[in-house]
Amino acid sequence: MTETTQTRTTHPGDGSGSRSPEYRLAMDALSGLREDLFHDAFAYRPLPRPAAAGPWGRHLPARLRPYAARVPYAVVAAAALLAFYGGWAGGMNDGPLALLSGLVCAAPVLATLVRPVGAFWMSMAATPVVALLGSSWGDWPWLPGAFICHLAVLVIVAIRTRPRTAVWMWGLTAAYGVANESFWGAGHYGGNSSPMLVLTAFALLVVSLWHIRRDARRQVTAQETVTAHERSRRTLLEERTTIARELHDVVAHHMSVVAIQAEAAPYRVENPPAELERAFATIRENAVAALTELRRVLGVVRAEDYEVPDAPQPTLADLDGLLANVRDAGLSVEKAVTGAVRELPPGVELSAYRIVQEALSNTLRHAPGATARVEVSYVLGGLGLRVVNGPLPETSLVKPSPGAGHGITGMRERVSMLNGEMTAAPTDDGGYEVAVYLPVTVVKEGDA
């Protein structure tokens, strides 16, 4: 196999050779100018109606907030009225010419509401028209009305577009001012290109900084939203992993019992049939295999620093010890049990204990020094839990220390795993209440 390499020869006149960096930079600049100020310059782009609760709306009284959305339109109308007055009273003519001059100055300002880029070209064209209608031999090339009009248009269009467009508009304004003063400025008392360029440069710089700050804030907000979402997902996975580790002992215990009973069952019957022995052997093999897989799964979800507990998982019978520890930490808590106390499935007992433990821990963090009450209700078909605490005492010397918000997430995961229901909300007196119902399926004799 042979490989043929073809080399293309570039001739100086075919236009396909590599260009210099300066040439590419100039072409990129011209492309940006064409895109910003020439492409669809007079396209219809109406000013979006701002929300009533915008930046300025939040600072207004409640009765004036519905009118906050009209503020931008009122500002543009005021600028157009000021430009109209400048064009009407700023020239040397009176009558229809003065009125026409004012209208020419006001039209570009109003056009910024619907055709922002086109309004800039209208303002550029209005400047010499106003100069001819006014026949003024004063400041050149912007008469008072044209000066106000062009300044207002530049600022409004810069707000509605982007900083690069503002740079192009300022550059064309500077070129127009320099050209007029150089070629047609003779005979006038003075030129006002320098005040126009300095004033517009400062205004456009402020607008550009506002654009940059707004874009940075949007990016930060978007990043914070993504970070919060990822943090919430990580918290959920951590809580589920913790629940899986804790339930491992419960499930492993049941699977071990099944394996032992299946192995011992044939010896309880004299001369058991061979089919029965094979059935119990199959049950034991499946139980041992399931237990092996369960331990393998636990090894996957176990963290590197995880330590296997050397004590059995807690149940509702251990609540008194939990309440004693909480009282030693400074929380006044009482317990009330209603209904006939009975033994519940180990998973329900463990989840109920952890929910009460987390609810009391939240009380210690958020309302240190408050009183709490734990209610355990053995009801028909399930178990009810209610942990409620009072408000933070005004004389408390310990300040609240809120955590990362994992507690409520963990409790909801435990309740969801058991197909239960949970509510967690502040109380009317300023405290907090967690109410949980865990259904318990009653297995009747003879059920398969």
Secondary structure, DSSP 8 states (H G I E B T S, - for coil): -----------TTSS-S---HHHHHHHHHHHHHIIIIITTTT---------TTSTTGGGS-GGGGGGGGGHHHHHHHHHHHHHHHHHHHSSS--THHHHHHHHHHHHHHHHTTT-HHHHHHHHHHHHHHHHHHHT--SEES--HHHHHHHHHHHHHHHHHS-HHHHHHHHHHHHHHHHHHHHHS-TTSSEE-HHHHHHHHHHHHHHHHHHHHHHHHHHHHHHHHHHHHHHHHHHHHHHHHHHHHHHHHHHHHHHHHHHHHHHHHGGGGSSS--HHHHHHHHHHHHHHHHHHHHHHHHHHHHS-TT----SS----GGGHHHHHHHHHHTT-EEEEEEES------HHHHHHHHHHHHHHHHHHHHHSTT-EEEEEEEEETTEEEEEEEE----TT--S------SHHHHHHHHHHHHTT-EEEEEE-TTS-EEEEEEEE-----TT--
